[in-house]
Every structure is written in C-alpha cells, then in structure tokens.
Amino acid sequence: MTTSSDKTLSVLIKQKAYDLGLDLCGIAPSRPLLERENVLRKWCAGGMNSGMIYLEKNIEKRINPEFLVPGAKSVIVTGLNYYTNDNQEEQDVPILSRYVFGINYHDVIMKKLDLILEFIRGLEHEIEGRSFVDSEPLLEKAWAVEAGFGWQGRHSIVINNKIGSFFFIGIIILNIELDYDKPCKENGCGNCRLCIDLCPTGAINEDGTIDARKCIANLTIENRGPIPEDIIPKLGGRVYGCDRCQEVCPWNKNAKSHKTPEFELPAELKYMTTEDWLNLTREQFDRLFKNSPIERRKYEPFMRNVTIVTKAGS
C-alpha cells in the first residue's frame, strides 16, 4: 500500500529530475517482465539479433530487476530529449545520427542519475539502489512503458505524446516502495505504418520488432563484419546510426530541440565536407570524437563506413 510519505518522496524525486534538466520521469513497481521473455527469446531464435550474441544471454536477468538490485521494489525511469534541427550543413556528406552529436550520453545521464540517487539517500538513508544507462542487461524501453512514458511504436522505439521519441532513457532501481505511475496502455500509432514502409532496408517487422541484420543503425555501429552488398546502396550516406524511422514518425513532427549543451553539434563537424571526411586522420578522429559514442567504434571501421557510402553516392 502506498503511504503519504511514499507519495511525498516520489514528488521530490521527480522534481529533482526536472531540476537536473531531465524531460521525463516516471516510477513503476519492480516486477519480472515475464510477458517480454518469449518475445525476446523468439527474436533471438530467429537470428534477428544479428551478431549481438550477448542479447541471447542472461534473459532471466534481463527481465527481472531483482538480479540487478536484490530486494528491488521501484524502478525510476527518466527521459532526456536529444532532438535537434541543427544538423550537418554540407550536402551529400557522410551522415551521423543525432544522438552522437555531442558528448557520450551515457556519461551525461549517469551523472544526473547519480545525483538523484545521492539526493534520495539524503532523505532515506537505508536505501539500496543503482543507476543504469545501457550499462546492464535491462529492458529500458519496456520499463519506460511501465512508468507511463508512452508506448513502443511500430519501430520499437518508445513514443511520448508530448516530446516524441528522440529521447534517451536512464533508470534507477531502488529497494523501497514509492508512489507509482500507471503503465501506458494506449497505442498512438493507430493505422500509421510510415516507419515500416519508409525504412530504407525493410528492417522493421510487422510485430514491432527490428531485424538487426537489415537495420542500418546496427550495421554501421555494432556490426563487426562487412556491410552486406545489397544494403550498401540503401545506406543513404549514413555512416553511424540511422534516424529515418523517427524522422518520418508523425509524433516527431513538432519535436523541439533539446536544452542540453553537451549534446550540441560541434561547429567543426557541422561544416565538414566530403573531402574532409575522406581525409580524416586517426589523430583528427581521436580529437573530434573524444568522449563521443563514436569513439567506441574505433577509427578503422568508422572510416570503412565513410569510404563505402562515399563510393556508393558517387
């Protein structure tokens, strides 16, 4: 049973999240997400996880917060907008996904989550909790739905009816009870299927899952082998990630630019020409993408993508 003190603490937690610049904050009761288990197993069994073998492991752990925080009772879910209209200026250059424009979002969000956790510990000294930003096997999108953020669209990404889908998810798991938000039961996609029909490679399945073997985001980021020959003409210049399914989504039509300085596109990247990209040295790569998500991709595979899309577009 939720008490008045639970409600007060929940209100304070959300206010702290907003004070730190987070755009969304919801709270869900911790539980095993058993309804997600078979979906995940079927997806992996069908080979749609591509080379991401790690997704086949620890499925029991992935669906149950108890494995991450013993005695877990509450899951605090936060969202941070990263949308921007401030894009690369030059035409026909290698394209970066918006989410890599600035400093690594893992670091930016983790600092905010740790500050929230510190704040909670100042009020409830006996709590146990941990912060997560893509750092452990955890179904972040499912928990965003549980916390009332929105629904998983046909492109599998969570859509919030106020800010759209261009937001990062960060999570705190606690061993105390709080006042909980209602999970999202709506599906605002209706009959719309623009993301499915306009995906360049047909990677979006009718059931709302993604075939990573066809997904440009996976093939330009996680993929360790060559990009399939039949996919190369469909890359559309993308060398790191793909925003296409979100760009065509009507719920992002009125998306507003983020307010996080760390996510700004550096001027040097903004005005790079195709020649600049092709002549990018290892030293320039290390300097430009230090503390960026691209840093983990490493120079050689990144430049391989640059060469591939440039040749495909010539």
RODREN-841166 format. One record per residue: y, x, z of N, C-alpha, C in turn; residue in one letter. Coordinates in steps of 0.05 Angstrom, whole numbers, plus 5000, padded with zeros to 4 digits. Last residue first. Layout:
BEGIN
ROTI  n_c2  n_c1  n_c3  ca_c2  ca_c1  ca_c3  c_c2  c_c1  c_c3  marro
ROTI     Y     X     Z      Y      X      Z     Y     X     Z      A
...
end
This chain:
BEGIN
ROTI  n_c2  n_c1  n_c3  ca_c2  ca_c1  ca_c3  c_c2  c_c1  c_c3  marro
ROTI  5165  5575  3894   5178   5589   3872  5167  5580  3845      S
ROTI  5137  5553  3935   5161   5540   3927  5175  5552  3903      G
ROTI  5095  5588  3943   5089   5561   3935  5113  5546  3925      A
ROTI  5122  5633  3961   5109   5634   3936  5103  5606  3925      K
ROTI  5139  5612  4011   5159   5621   3991  5147  5623  3963      T
ROTI  5092  5601  4038   5110   5579   4030  5131  5587  4009      V
ROTI  5071  5654  4042   5056   5633   4029  5075  5610  4020      I
ROTI  5109  5683  4072   5102   5691   4044  5089  5669  4029      T
ROTI  5108  5655  4120   5133   5657   4105  5127  5664  4076      V
ROTI  5055  5664  4136   5064   5636   4130  5089  5637  4113      N
ROTI  5058  5718  4145   5039   5708   4125  5047  5680  4117      R
ROTI  5093  5720  4187   5103   5729   4161  5083  5721  4139      M
ROTI  5058  5701  4227   5082   5687   4220  5092  5694  4193      F
ROTI  5017  5740  4228   5011   5713   4219  5036  5697  4212      P
ROTI  5052  5786  4245   5036   5786   4220  5029  5757  4211      E
ROTI  5078  5772  4296   5093   5778   4271  5076  5774  4246      Y
ROTI  5060  5717  4339   5059   5745   4330  5070  5748  4302      K
ROTI  5060  5671  4368   5046   5671   4342  5042  5699  4331      R
ROTI  5092  5678  4412   5063   5679   4416  5047  5679  4390      R
ROTI  5144  5670  4391   5136   5696   4400  5105  5699  4402      E
ROTI  5154  5617  4384   5144   5632   4361  5134  5659  4369      I
ROTI  5178  5600  4431   5150   5593   4427  5137  5609  4404      P
ROTI  5218  5656  4455   5215   5632   4438  5185  5625  4436      S
ROTI  5226  5705  4478   5227   5681   4496  5226  5655  4480      N
ROTI  5247  5730  4417   5241   5736   4444  5246  5712  4462      K
ROTI  5260  5723  4364   5242   5703   4376  5233  5712  4404      F
ROTI  5295  5764  4350   5302   5736   4344  5286  5716  4360      L
ROTI  5267  5811  4365   5293   5804   4376  5300  5775  4373      R
ROTI  5219  5808  4336   5218   5811   4365  5245  5804  4378      D
ROTI  5241  5806  4284   5224   5784   4294  5224  5785  4324      F
ROTI  5265  5856  4280   5282   5832   4279  5267  5808  4291      Q
ROTI  5219  5888  4283   5240   5891   4303  5258  5867  4304      E
ROTI  5192  5873  4237   5180   5868   4263  5201  5869  4285      R
ROTI  5239  5842  4191   5223   5864   4202  5211  5857  4228      T
ROTI  5246  5800  4136   5247   5802   4166  5228  5824  4176      L
ROTI  5249  5789  4084   5254   5817   4092  5254  5821  4122      N
ROTI  5242  5735  4081   5222   5752   4068  5225  5781  4077      L
ROTI  5289  5718  4106   5263   5712   4118  5242  5731  4107      W
ROTI  5329  5735  4071   5329   5745   4099  5301  5741  4111      D
ROTI  5315  5705  4026   5313   5734   4025  5312  5746  4053      E
ROTI  5329  5655  4044   5301   5660   4038  5296  5691  4037      T
ROTI  5377  5664  4098   5369   5657   4071  5339  5663  4067      T
ROTI  5401  5639  4160   5384   5658   4145  5376  5647  4118      M
ROTI  5433  5607  4192   5443   5615   4166  5426  5635  4151      Y
ROTI  5404  5599  4239   5415   5576   4224  5422  5583  4196      K
ROTI  5395  5648  4261   5372   5634   4249  5383  5611  4231      L
ROTI  5447  5659  4279   5434   5677   4261  5411  5664  4246      E
ROTI  5457  5618  4316   5472   5619   4290  5458  5637  4270      A
ROTI  5402  5586  4347   5420   5609   4345  5432  5610  4317      P
ROTI  5400  5520  4368   5392   5538   4346  5411  5561  4344      L
ROTI  5389  5505  4437   5407   5507   4414  5396  5526  4394      E
ROTI  5362  5500  4484   5348   5491   4460  5365  5493  4435      F
ROTI  5394  5513  4526   5373   5531   4520  5358  5524  4494      E
ROTI  5427  5468  4534   5438   5492   4520  5416  5511  4511      P
ROTI  5412  5404  4526   5401   5427   4539  5409  5452  4523      T
ROTI  5418  5354  4507   5441   5365   4522  5432  5391  4537      K
ROTI  5399  5331  4440   5394   5339   4468  5420  5350  4481      H
ROTI  5424  5277  4400   5419   5305   4405  5416  5311  4434      S
ROTI  5389  5215  4393   5413   5230   4400  5406  5259  4406      K
ROTI  5361  5172  4343   5357   5193   4364  5383  5209  4368      A
ROTI  5357  5129  4310   5382   5133   4325  5380  5154  4347      N
ROTI  5306  5136  4289   5329   5132   4271  5355  5137  4285      K
ROTI  5260  5138  4317   5278   5161   4319  5302  5159  4301      N
ROTI  5234  5092  4304   5243   5094   4332  5260  5119  4336      W
ROTI  5216  5100  4252   5240   5084   4257  5251  5086  4285      P
ROTI  5194  5163  4231   5190   5142   4251  5216  5126  4256      C
ROTI  5203  5207  4202   5201   5182   4187  5198  5158  4206      V
ROTI  5202  5248  4240   5226   5244   4224  5226  5217  4210      E
ROTI  5150  5248  4258   5171   5239   4276  5197  5233  4260      Q
ROTI  5122  5269  4215   5115   5242   4225  5135  5231  4244      C
ROTI  5150  5320  4207   5150   5298   4188  5144  5271  4200      R
ROTI  5153  5367  4234   5166   5344   4246  5164  5319  4229      D
ROTI  5112  5422  4247   5119   5401   4227  5130  5377  4242      C
ROTI  5102  5494  4253   5104   5466   4262  5112  5447  4240      G
ROTI  5126  5540  4215   5119   5538   4243  5124  5510  4252      Y
ROTI  5137  5535  4161   5122   5559   4170  5115  5559  4199      V
ROTI  5145  5491  4108   5142   5493   4137  5125  5518  4144      R
ROTI  5149  5482  4054   5166   5502   4065  5162  5507  4095      G
ROTI  5110  5443  4043   5139   5436   4041  5157  5456  4054      G
ROTI  5055  5442  4043   5069   5452   4067  5099  5446  4067      L
ROTI  5027  5430  3999   5037   5408   4014  5053  5416  4039      K
ROTI  5005  5475  3976   5026   5461   3961  5039  5438  3977      P
ROTI  4966  5487  4019   4990   5503   4014  5011  5489  3998      I
ROTI  4920  5456  4019   4942   5448   4037  4968  5462  4030      I
ROTI  4884  5479  3986   4894   5452   3978  4917  5443  3995      D
ROTI  4873  5527  4013   4887   5528   3987  4899  5501  3980      E
ROTI  4882  5530  4083   4866   5521   4060  4884  5519  4035      P
ROTI  4905  5589  4112   4911   5561   4108  4896  5552  4082      I
ROTI  4858  5632  4146   4876   5626   4124  4881  5596  4122      P
ROTI  4856  5628  4219   4846   5636   4193  4866  5629  4171      G
ROTI  4879  5608  4264   4876   5637   4262  4866  5647  4235      R
ROTI  4923  5557  4282   4903   5566   4264  4903  5597  4262      N
ROTI  4969  5544  4311   4944   5551   4326  4923  5564  4307      E
ROTI  5009  5542  4267   5013   5552   4295  4987  5562  4307      I
ROTI  4997  5520  4219   5018   5540   4219  5023  5553  4247      T
ROTI  4958  5482  4231   4952   5503   4211  4973  5526  4211      L
ROTI  4984  5447  4267   4962   5464   4275  4957  5487  4257      N
ROTI  5024  5426  4231   5031   5439   4257  5009  5457  4266      A
ROTI  4993  5404  4190   5010   5427   4185  5018  5441  4210      I
ROTI  4927  5382  4195   4954   5380   4207  4970  5406  4203      C
ROTI  4875  5385  4180   4895   5379   4159  4924  5381  4169      K
ROTI  4848  5395  4226   4841   5411   4202  4860  5407  4179      R
ROTI  4863  5357  4261   4877   5382   4263  4870  5401  4239      A
ROTI  4874  5294  4253   4854   5313   4244  4868  5340  4241      D
ROTI  4892  5253  4307   4901   5272   4287  4877  5290  4279      I
ROTI  4890  5182  4320   4884   5210   4326  4892  5227  4303      T
ROTI  4898  5129  4306   4919   5143   4321  4912  5170  4331      G
ROTI  4860  5108  4272   4858   5102   4301  4878  5116  4318      D
ROTI  4871  5129  4222   4878   5101   4227  4877  5094  4257      E
ROTI  4897  5196  4228   4876   5177   4225  4885  5149  4232      N
ROTI  4936  5241  4194   4936   5220   4215  4915  5199  4209      I
ROTI  4937  5275  4151   4924   5285   4176  4921  5263  4197      A
ROTI  4957  5277  4099   4939   5256   4107  4923  5262  4133      G
ROTI  4995  5315  4088   4967   5323   4084  4947  5301  4091      T
ROTI  5046  5292  4098   5041   5307   4073  5011  5312  4067      P
ROTI  5052  5226  4118   5042   5252   4127  5035  5268  4102      C
ROTI  5064  5175  4101   5082   5197   4092  5074  5224  4104      L
ROTI  5026  5141  4123   5030   5141   4094  5046  5165  4085      D
ROTI  5032  5150  4179   5006   5154   4165  5011  5158  4135      I
ROTI  5086  5137  4188   5076   5164   4195  5050  5170  4181      C
ROTI  5089  5083  4171   5103   5104   4156  5092  5132  4162      L
ROTI  5068  5036  4189   5049   5058   4185  5062  5081  4168      R
ROTI  5081  4978  4227   5091   5002   4214  5070  5023  4212      C
ROTI  5067  4934  4255   5052   4939   4230  5062  4964  4215      N
ROTI  5079  4961  4318   5074   4937   4302  5057  4943  4278      G
ROTI  5097  4999  4352   5093   5007   4324  5090  4982  4306      C
ROTI  5099  4987  4406   5122   4981   4390  5120  4989  4361      G
ROTI  5059  4961  4447   5056   4979   4424  5077  4972  4405      N
ROTI  5057  4957  4519   5065   4949   4493  5057  4969  4472      E
ROTI  5045  4977  4568   5024   4961   4555  5031  4953  4527      K
ROTI  5055  5032  4609   5065   5018   4585  5041  5003  4572      C
ROTI  5046  5022  4680   5039   5035   4655  5049  5018  4631      P
ROTI  5099  5018  4727   5078   5004   4713  5072  5019  4687      K
ROTI  5109  5068  4778   5118   5053   4755  5094  5039  4742      D
ROTI  5100  5069  4849   5091   5074   4822  5104  5056  4801      Y
ROTI  5118  5108  4903   5122   5082   4891  5118  5086  4861      D
ROTI  5065  5151  4927   5093   5145   4921  5094  5117  4911      L
ROTI  5023  5192  4968   5028   5167   4954  5058  5163  4950      E
ROTI  5007  5262  4956   5018   5240   4973  5023  5215  4955      I
ROTI  4995  5306  4928   4973   5294   4944  4984  5273  4963      N
ROTI  5017  5310  4859   5021   5312   4888  4998  5298  4903      L
ROTI  5036  5342  4800   5015   5327   4813  5017  5332  4843      I
ROTI  5083  5338  4750   5078   5348   4777  5057  5330  4789      I
ROTI  5097  5355  4681   5082   5339   4701  5081  5354  4728      I
ROTI  5133  5344  4621   5126   5361   4644  5115  5344  4666      G
ROTI  5141  5339  4552   5130   5327   4576  5124  5348  4597      I
ROTI  5197  5334  4507   5175   5349   4519  5166  5335  4545      F
ROTI  5212  5290  4452   5216   5299   4480  5191  5314  4490      F
ROTI  5221  5252  4406   5227   5281   4407  5233  5290  4436      F
ROTI  5216  5197  4404   5192   5213   4410  5197  5243  4412      S
ROTI  5265  5154  4433   5247   5161   4412  5224  5179  4421      G
ROTI  5297  5135  4474   5304   5161   4463  5285  5170  4440      I
ROTI  5279  5081  4482   5308   5088   4484  5314  5115  4470      K
ROTI  5225  5075  4479   5241   5056   4463  5271  5062  4465      N
ROTI  5186  5131  4466   5202   5117   4486  5222  5100  4471      N
ROTI  5122  5149  4445   5148   5139   4436  5161  5124  4459      I
ROTI  5078  5204  4440   5090   5183   4457  5118  5175  4448      V
ROTI  5037  5213  4383   5059   5222   4400  5071  5199  4415      I
ROTI  5002  5192  4346   4991   5201   4372  5013  5210  4392      S
ROTI  5020  5164  4305   5019   5193   4301  5010  5207  4327      H
ROTI  5024  5114  4325   5002   5119   4306  4999  5149  4300      R
ROTI  5044  5128  4393   5047   5117   4366  5023  5123  4349      G
ROTI  5033  5110  4457   5026   5130   4437  5027  5118  4410      Q
ROTI  5091  5083  4491   5064   5081   4480  5059  5105  4462      W
ROTI  5127  5100  4552   5124   5087   4526  5095  5086  4517      G
ROTI  5130  5112  4606   5150   5123   4587  5150  5107  4561      F
ROTI  5095  5097  4647   5113   5077   4636  5134  5087  4616      G
ROTI  5056  5130  4665   5081   5130   4680  5102  5111  4668      A
ROTI  5018  5124  4626   5012   5114   4652  5037  5111  4669      E
ROTI  5043  5153  4585   5039   5124   4582  5034  5111  4609      V
ROTI  5040  5203  4607   5067   5192   4601  5065  5162  4597      A
ROTI  4986  5210  4609   5000   5206   4634  5028  5196  4630      W
ROTI  4975  5218  4555   4963   5195   4568  4978  5189  4595      A
ROTI  5002  5266  4546   5012   5241   4533  5000  5216  4546      K
ROTI  4973  5303  4579   5001   5297   4584  5010  5271  4571      E
ROTI  4918  5313  4604   4925   5295   4583  4954  5286  4586      L
ROTI  4902  5380  4616   4914   5356   4627  4924  5339  4603      L
ROTI  4887  5443  4631   4875   5420   4616  4884  5394  4629      P
ROTI  4952  5475  4637   4925   5469   4647  4913  5446  4630      E
ROTI  5001  5478  4614   4991   5502   4626  4962  5499  4637      S
ROTI  5039  5443  4595   5019   5453   4576  5004  5477  4587      D
ROTI  5064  5449  4651   5076   5445   4625  5057  5458  4605      V
ROTI  5062  5429  4719   5047   5435   4694  5064  5430  4669      F
ROTI  5061  5443  4789   5075   5435   4765  5060  5444  4740      S
ROTI  5029  5415  4848   5032   5436   4827  5047  5424  4803      R
ROTI  5023  5406  4920   5028   5398   4892  5031  5421  4873      G
ROTI  5020  5378  4984   5009   5398   4965  5014  5388  4937      E
ROTI  5063  5367  5041   5052   5360   5014  5039  5384  5001      I
ROTI  5088  5373  5089   5059   5376   5088  5047  5371  5060      E
ROTI  5143  5362  5086   5134   5389   5090  5104  5393  5086      H
ROTI  5183  5328  5051   5156   5323   5060  5141  5350  5063      E
ROTI  5232  5352  5038   5232   5325   5051  5205  5319  5063      L
ROTI  5220  5400  5016   5241   5399   5036  5242  5373  5051      G
ROTI  5184  5384  4978   5174   5398   5001  5195  5400  5024      R
ROTI  5221  5364  4940   5202   5346   4954  5191  5359  4979      I
ROTI  5246  5412  4924   5262   5390   4936  5244  5371  4952      F
ROTI  5203  5438  4901   5216   5450   4924  5232  5429  4939      E
ROTI  5195  5403  4858   5174   5407   4878  5185  5419  4903      L
ROTI  5243  5411  4831   5237   5384   4841  5216  5387  4863      I
ROTI  5237  5465  4817   5260   5457   4834  5255  5429  4846      L
ROTI  5193  5461  4784   5191   5476   4809  5213  5469  4828      D
ROTI  5216  5433  4741   5195   5421   4757  5192  5435  4784      L
ROTI  5253  5471  4722   5263   5445   4732  5242  5432  4750      K
ROTI  5219  5512  4706   5239   5517   4727  5249  5491  4739      K
ROTI  5190  5486  4667   5176   5494   4691  5196  5500  4713      M
ROTI  5227  5479  4625   5218   5456   4640  5205  5464  4667      I
ROTI  5235  5533  4608   5258   5516   4615  5249  5493  4633      V
ROTI  5183  5550  4596   5199   5563   4617  5221  5546  4627      D
ROTI  5169  5516  4555   5152   5518   4578  5168  5529  4602      H
ROTI  5205  5524  4514   5208   5501   4530  5191  5501  4556      Y
ROTI  5236  5584  4499   5210   5571   4503  5212  5548  4523      N
ROTI  5301  5573  4471   5283   5587   4490  5258  5570  4494      I
ROTI  5303  5542  4406   5315   5557   4428  5295  5572  4445      G
ROTI  5272  5518  4366   5299   5528   4360  5310  5546  4382      F
ROTI  5224  5494  4368   5224   5523   4373  5252  5535  4368      V
ROTI  5227  5441  4356   5220   5447   4384  5221  5477  4389      Y
ROTI  5237  5434  4302   5259   5433   4320  5252  5444  4348      R
ROTI  5201  5480  4261   5202   5455   4276  5224  5456  4296      S
ROTI  5229  5514  4206   5219   5515   4233  5221  5487  4245      L
ROTI  5218  5533  4138   5228   5513   4158  5214  5516  4185      I
ROTI  5244  5578  4091   5222   5571   4109  5233  5554  4132      P
ROTI  5292  5544  4047   5284   5567   4064  5259  5559  4080      V
ROTI  5320  5507  4016   5294   5518   4007  5286  5543  4022      D
ROTI  5387  5522  4037   5368   5505   4023  5342  5521  4015      Q
ROTI  5413  5535  4102   5407   5543   4075  5385  5526  4063      E
ROTI  5416  5514  4155   5435   5507   4135  5427  5513  4107      E
ROTI  5374  5484  4203   5378   5507   4185  5396  5498  4162      Q
ROTI  5409  5434  4243   5386   5446   4230  5394  5471  4214      N
ROTI  5427  5393  4287   5437   5419   4280  5414  5436  4269      D
ROTI  5407  5348  4307   5414   5347   4278  5425  5374  4268      N
ROTI  5353  5348  4353   5379   5357   4345  5383  5353  4315      T
ROTI  5313  5334  4411   5322   5328   4384  5349  5340  4379      Y
ROTI  5291  5341  4460   5297   5365   4446  5307  5359  4417      Y
ROTI  5289  5312  4526   5296   5309   4497  5301  5336  4484      N
ROTI  5239  5312  4571   5264   5326   4564  5268  5325  4534      L
ROTI  5207  5275  4622   5211   5279   4594  5238  5292  4589      G
ROTI  5155  5276  4672   5183   5279   4664  5184  5283  4633      T
ROTI  5115  5246  4721   5117   5253   4693  5147  5254  4685      V
ROTI  5075  5254  4776   5103   5251   4768  5105  5262  4739      I
ROTI  5022  5225  4803   5029   5241   4780  5057  5235  4772      V
ROTI  4988  5224  4866   5010   5216   4849  5015  5236  4827      S
ROTI  4942  5244  4891   4948   5215   4893  4970  5206  4874      K
ROTI  4892  5293  4899   4915   5282   4883  4918  5252  4886      A
ROTI  4854  5322  4925   4867   5300   4940  4891  5288  4925      G
ROTI  4868  5382  4891   4850   5367   4908  4865  5346  4925      P
ROTI  4892  5388  4830   4903   5386   4857  4884  5369  4874      V
ROTI  4853  5391  4790   4876   5409   4790  4890  5410  4817      L
ROTI  4816  5354  4799   4806   5381   4793  4829  5401  4794      F
ROTI  4845  5308  4802   4833   5318   4827  4823  5347  4823      E
ROTI  4859  5290  4751   4877   5307   4765  4866  5319  4791      P
ROTI  4815  5285  4699   4817   5279   4727  4835  5298  4742      N
ROTI  4809  5300  4647   4815   5272   4651  4820  5265  4681      I
ROTI  4796  5354  4649   4819   5346   4633  4828  5317  4640      R
ROTI  4748  5356  4675   4772   5366   4688  4797  5356  4675      K
ROTI  4716  5337  4634   4716   5323   4660  4741  5331  4676      E
ROTI  4724  5376  4596   4734   5349   4591  4735  5333  4617      I
ROTI  4714  5432  4592   4728   5421   4616  4739  5392  4611      N
ROTI  4720  5440  4521   4711   5449   4547  4726  5433  4569      K
ROTI  4742  5427  4474   4716   5416   4479  4706  5421  4508      E
ROTI  4788  5455  4472   4791   5427   4477  4764  5413  4482      L
ROTI  4773  5506  4456   4778   5502   4485  4781  5472  4492      Y
ROTI  4771  5506  4402   4746   5502   4416  4751  5495  4445      I
ROTI  4806  5495  4354   4814   5494   4382  4790  5487  4400      M
ROTI  4797  5493  4300   4788   5518   4315  4795  5517  4344      G
ROTI  4790  5424  4300   4792   5448   4284  4782  5472  4300      S
ROTI  4784  5376  4323   4799   5395   4339  4802  5422  4325      N
ROTI  4750  5348  4291   4779   5345   4286  4796  5362  4304      M
ROTI  4696  5346  4296   4707   5371   4286  4737  5370  4282      G
ROTI  4673  5304  4321   4678   5301   4292  4691  5326  4280      G
ROTI  4673  5320  4373   4648   5320   4359  4651  5317  4329      A
ROTI  4727  5311  4385   4717   5338   4384  4691  5340  4368      C
ROTI  4727  5255  4383   4746   5270   4367  4736  5299  4363      W
ROTI  4690  5242  4423   4685   5234   4395  4702  5251  4376      K
ROTI  4716  5262  4469   4690   5273   4461  4684  5267  4431      R
ROTI  4762  5229  4469   4764   5258   4467  4738  5271  4457      L
ROTI  4738  5179  4475   4756   5184   4453  4758  5214  4448      V
ROTI  4712  5184  4524   4697   5181   4500  4713  5186  4475      N
ROTI  4758  5190  4560   4737   5210   4557  4722  5208  4531      E
ROTI  4793  5150  4569   4801   5170   4549  4778  5190  4543      R
ROTI  4775  5121  4610   4776   5108   4584  4783  5127  4562      E
ROTI  4782  5153  4655   4755   5150   4643  4756  5138  4615      L
ROTI  4821  5187  4683   4826   5171   4659  4801  5168  4643      L
ROTI  4820  5183  4753   4807   5193   4729  4812  5175  4705      P
ROTI  4887  5181  4780   4861   5169   4777  4847  5183  4754      R
ROTI  4949  5173  4814   4929   5191   4803  4902  5177  4802      S
ROTI  5000  5128  4794   4979   5135   4813  4958  5153  4800      P
ROTI  5061  5155  4766   5036   5140   4763  5017  5147  4785      A
ROTI  5129  5154  4751   5108   5162   4771  5084  5143  4768      I
ROTI  5180  5184  4709   5164   5162   4718  5141  5172  4736      G
ROTI  5236  5202  4676   5220   5208   4699  5206  5183  4708      C
ROTI  5276  5233  4625   5257   5212   4634  5243  5221  4658      L
ROTI  5310  5276  4620   5318   5250   4608  5301  5227  4618      D
ROTI  5337  5325  4664   5314   5313   4651  5322  5285  4642      L
ROTI  5378  5348  4693   5381   5345   4664  5358  5334  4649      G
ROTI  5377  5346  4746   5370   5372   4734  5370  5371  4703      L
ROTI  5387  5294  4757   5408   5313   4764  5403  5340  4751      D
ROTI  5338  5272  4744   5360   5267   4726  5383  5286  4732      Y
ROTI  5308  5292  4788   5300   5299   4760  5324  5295  4741      A
ROTI  5334  5268  4830   5334   5297   4828  5327  5306  4799      K
ROTI  5321  5215  4820   5349   5223   4819  5352  5253  4816      Q
ROTI  5266  5217  4828   5276   5211   4802  5305  5219  4799      K
ROTI  5265  5229  4883   5253   5247   4864  5264  5242  4836      I
ROTI  5290  5184  4905   5303   5211   4908  5291  5231  4888      L
ROTI  5253  5145  4893   5280   5143   4882  5294  5170  4883      V
ROTI  5210  5163  4923   5207   5161   4894  5235  5160  4881      S
ROTI  5229  5158  4975   5223   5184   4965  5221  5184  4934      L
ROTI  5234  5102  4977   5257   5118   4981  5253  5146  4969      T
ROTI  5180  5086  4972   5200   5078   4952  5225  5096  4953      K
ROTI  5158  5108  5017   5148   5117   4991  5168  5110  4970      D
ROTI  5185  5079  5056   5190   5108   5054  5181  5120  5028      S
ROTI  5164  5029  5049   5192   5033   5042  5199  5063  5040      S
ROTI  5098  5037  5018   5117   5032   5040  5145  5037  5032      T
ROTI  5044  5011  4983   5069   5026   4982  5087  5018  5005      T
ROTI  4976  5017  5000   5000   5000   5000  5025  5018  5000      M
end
